[in-house]
Amino acid sequence: MNGGVKIRELREIGEFEAVCRLFDDIWHPAPHNPPVTMELMIGFAHTGNYVAGAYDEGGTLVGASVGFRAADRTLHSHVTGAVIGRGIGRALKSHQREWCLEQGLERITWTFDPLVRRNARFNLVKLGAMPEEYLEDFYGKMADAINEGDASDRLLAVWRLTDPVKPGEPPAAEVLLSDEGGWPVAKEARGGTVLVGTPADVERLRREEPAAAAAWRLAVREALGGLMKSGWRVVGFTERGEYVITTG
């Protein structure tokens, strides 16, 4: 058992069908927009890629992850979904890491929405993965209950398995973008290290205050995306929900 669940690679049609149902329950996608098709999962599993499921003690599928091999001894983790609040995502990432090391792979990459604070904290603080590229509207229009109505900007996270990065929070950092009353406010920040804030709950904003969610998308794209494209590096994530970015 890993984190209270049993994780194993998947091989059977019924297992892939269960993953599709789980992902439907998580994202509620339009019929033409599933996170991954069953046919792709079958193809990935058959050709030695990563398709794994997490099962609770009763044998119920509560999480799954699908990834494929990429260049430079890398696994690209295309999609991971799990029941929230039970540590299943962490257990899946741990299993994925062990699988990669057994296969001689050195990195895992994946994309995540820079506005979703809990995912940023999980990726940067708990795992030690670091964003290395800002991808503007990477997937185009996404028709699901979580992302619909927003541009699909993403950060490319890179988890270096043989030399994990330990994030930190330099004390001299100045705030470049802050959350004030649920809206982004740009600041004048000088120096080699700055902080770019995130909304407390962008998914709620999309439902209840779409104008604020849209303002956050553009503000973070300009601040975080602009700096990364200019050569600045993300080196951490604060307890207040801010990316730590430096020129060093």
PyMOL commands that set and color helices and strands:
alter all, ss='L'
color gray80, all
select helices_A, chain A and resi 13-27+38-46+88-102+117-127+202-208+210-229
alter helices_A, ss='H'
color red, helices_A
select strands_A, chain A and resi 6-9+50-55+61-70+74-82+107-112+130-135+154-160+174-180+183-186+193-197+233-237+242-246
alter strands_A, ss='S'
color yellow, strands_A
deselect
rebuild
show_as cartoon
